[in-house]
Amino acid sequence: MNEIAEELAKKQKQISIAEFFEKNRQVLGFDNPAKSLLTVVKEAVDNSLDACEEADILPDIFVRIIRLGKDIFRVIVEDNGPGVVKSQIPNIFARLLYGSRFHSIRQSRGQQGIGISAAVLYSQLSTGKPATIISRTSPEKKASYFKLQINVKSNEPEIVEEKEIEWDRPRGTRIELDIVGSYWKGRKQSVFEYLRSTSVVNPHARITFADPEGELYEFRRVSEQLPPKAVEVKPHPHGIEVGEIIKMVRFTTAKNLTEFLVNEFVRVGKKTAKEICKTAGVDPSIIPGDITRYQAQKLVEAFKKVPLLPPPTDCLSPIGEELIKKGILKEYDVEFLTTISRKPKVYSGNPFLVEVGLGYGGSLHRDEKSILLRFANRVPLLYQQSGCAITKAVESINWRSYGIQQSQGELPVGPLVILVHVASTNVPFTSESKEAVANVEDIVGEIRLALQDAGRQLRDYLSRKKKLEKRREKEEIIAKILPLIVKKVSEILEREEPDISRVIARIMGKVYIGKRVEDMDGEKRVVISIENFSNSIKDFALYDISEGNVSGGDKISEIDGLETVSWRVSLKPGEMVDLTYITDSPREDPPVVEGLSTELVEGARTLTVGSDEEVDEEYDGEG
C-alpha cells in the first residue's frame, strides 16, 4: 500500500493558471468560434476604455476585423490612451493574473488581470501565432513593438520579437491577434451589437468599427464629459462574513480592536467602533490577532445591528441619468424615456448601485419581446441572458400592471427598451467569463425597486397619453362641427362669422389668448387678452413681436432687429387679464407662449412643450 501511495504522490504536480485555462478555455468565454471572436474584441476594448479613463483621455477606439481565411480572423484594436511602459508590456499582455486592481475596492471593468492575456492565450492556442503589441507613451519617444507568447507551463511571457519603431500615433496602444473565429452579422451576440451597446453606456467614447466586409461604422461621441473616477475605499462592515474578519485580523497592524475597526473599515469612527464592541460583547482593547471565531461571529452580528452610514459613492463610477438618456437616444428612437439611479447599497461588504433606463414607443417593435440591455461596470453582457440575475429581476416584475403585455415569468412584450446597469467594486459574476450577474438577493432587490419606479412613470405616461388622445379626438370633432354651426347661423342671421377660438378654449379647458390692435392718436395699442379656462393655476411667459418702436410690457428686447415684448403671467382658474403695449408698427402674428404645452393653449403659438401632467389635469376637469 505504501508503494502505491508513493507512486501516486510522484504524479502530483503544481498546475500553472495558464495551463489550467489552456485546458478549460470555455471558463473564460472561448467555448465556440463566434463567442471567441466577440470575447477577444470585448477584452481589448475594455482594456482601452479603462486605460483612457484612468488617464483622463476621451476614448477614441478603432476596431478592425480582417478575414484571413474561412474561419481565421485578425482582430486589431487601437486606442489613443496613455500607452504602456515598455517593461510592463510582456507581463500585462502575456501573463495571466497580473494586474493592479485585484486588491483594490473600487469599480473597474477588469479586476482579475485575466482578460487581455486570456485573449492572447486563445490566439496562441487557436492559430499558434504570437500577439503583436505596439505602444507609445509620448510623442518624444519611439513606440515599443513586441511579439509575445505565453509559456503555459510557467505562466510567464515569452518575447518572440522586440524593437522600437516609428508610429503615427503620439501615444496609445495597438494589439493584433490572429484567431480562429466566426463572424456573424445582425445577431444579438455579434461584435457590432457589443460595440453598439458599449457606446450606449459609454457616451463619452468614439468607437469606429471596420468589419470583415470592409464596411465602416462609427458610434459617435455624444458627451465630452468623462465618467467620475472611482476612488479606492476600505470595505464596509455591512455584508462582511466571518471568514473575512478572521483573515483581516491576521494581517492588520492595529494594536487593539477599536483601532482595527476604525482603520480597516469605511464609515466606522471611534464612537461607532466602541458601540460595535459593546453590542458584540467583545473587549475593545483586545489584540485583533487574539480574536476567536466566536468573537468574529459576534462582531458580524453587531455590524447588522449598529446603525452605519451607507458606503461612499466615490468608489463607484455610475453612468448617471443624463448620460443614460443620451446613450439610449443615440441608438434608439423612443417617444418616452425615464432613468432611475438607486442609492448605493452593500452586499458582502461590496458597495454597489443600480441604474435603470426605460424607453417606450417610437420605432421600437410592438409585437416582439422588449429589448433588454444588461451591463455590469459599463460592460455589455451579451451571453447567458436566461441565467442572469438582471433578466430574472426584469421577468419577475408584473409589467401588466404598468400597461405592458407579458406572459408570466417572461420578458414583457411591446415597444420597450430596458437598460439595467449594475456598478460595483466587485460584481458577483456567475463565472470568470463575466457574462451574467449571480443571483444575489440584495442586487436583485435593488433592480426590482428601480424597475418598479420606472414602470410607475411609464404607466403614468401611458395614462396621460390615452387621455390626451381622447382629448384630441374631442377637440377635432368640436373643431369640425362648431365652425359649420357658426357658419350656418351667421348665414341665417346675415351677420359676420365671429371668432370661435374663445368658445373652443372654454369647452376644452384651455388658456385662451386673443390679440387685437387699437388706434391711438397715430400710434397703435396692442391688447392681448388672456383667460384661464382650465381648473389649475397656469404660470408661463408670453412674447409678442413688433417691427416698430415699443413702449410698455414687463420687458423689451431686440431679436434680429425686431422689438420683442415679454411678460411673466400667472393666472388662477377663471381669471383673465389684458396686457398692452404701444407701438407704431405692430405685426399680425399671434403671440408666443413658453411654459405650456400646445394642447393647453388656444390662439397663440407655443415655444416649448410643457408637461403632459398639465394635460392630464385639464382633461379630468372641465374638458
KADA-V918834 format. One line per field, one symbol per residue. ss: DSSP state (~ for helix, > for strand, _ for the rest). phi: phi as a letter, one per 40 degrees, with the letter a starting at -180 (. if undefined). A space follows every 50 residues. Layout:
# KADA-V918834
ss = ???
phi = ???
This chain:
# KADA-V918834
ss = _~~~~~~~~~~_____~~~~~~~_~~~~____~~~~~~~~~~~~~~~~~~ ~~~~_____>>>>>>>>____>>>>>>>>______~~~~~~~~~______ ____>_________~~~~~~~~~~~~~___>>>>>>______>>>>>>>> >____>>>>>>>>>>______>>>>>>>>>__________~~~~~~~~~~ ~____>>>>>_____>>>>_____________>_>>_____~~~~~~~~~ ~_____~~~~~~~~>>___~~~~~~~~~~~_______~~~__~~~~~~~~ ~~~~~_______~~~_____~~~~~~~~~~~____>>>>>>___>>>__> >>>>>>>>>>________>_>>>>>>__>>________~~~~~~~~__~~ ~~__>_______>__>>>>>>>>>____>_______>___~~~~~~~~~~ ~~~~~~~~~~~~~~~~~~~~~~~~~~~~~~~~~~~~~~~~~~~_______ ~~~~~~~~__>>>>>>>>>>__>>>>>>>>>>_____>>>>>>>>>___> >>__>>>>>__>>>>>>>>>>____>>>>>>>>__>_____>>>___~~~ >>__>>_____~~~~~~~~____
phi = .cccccccccccacbccccccccbcccchbcadccccccccdcccddccc cccccfbccbbbbbbbccadbbbbbbbbbbccgbddccddcccbacfbab bccccacacbbcgbdcccccccdcccbgcccbbbabbaccbcccbbbbbb cccbfbcbccaaabbcacccahabbbbcbcaabbbgcccccdcccccccc cbccbbbbbbcccgcbbbcccbacccccccccbcccdcgcbccccccccc bccccacdccccccbcgbccccccccccccgbcccccdcccccccccccc ccdccccbcccccccbbccgccccccccccbbcbcbabbbbcccbbbfgb caabbbbbbbggccccbbcccbbbbbfgbcbbbfcccccccdcccccccc cbgbcacdgbccbicbbbbbbbbacaccccaccfbaccccdccdcccccc cccccccccccccccccccccccccccccccddccccccccccfbccccb ccccdcccgbccbbbbbbcafgbbbcbbcbbcccbacbbabbbbbbcbcb bhgcababbfgbcbbbbbbbbcdgcbabbbabacacbcdccbbbhbcdcb bbgacbcbccccdcccdccccdc
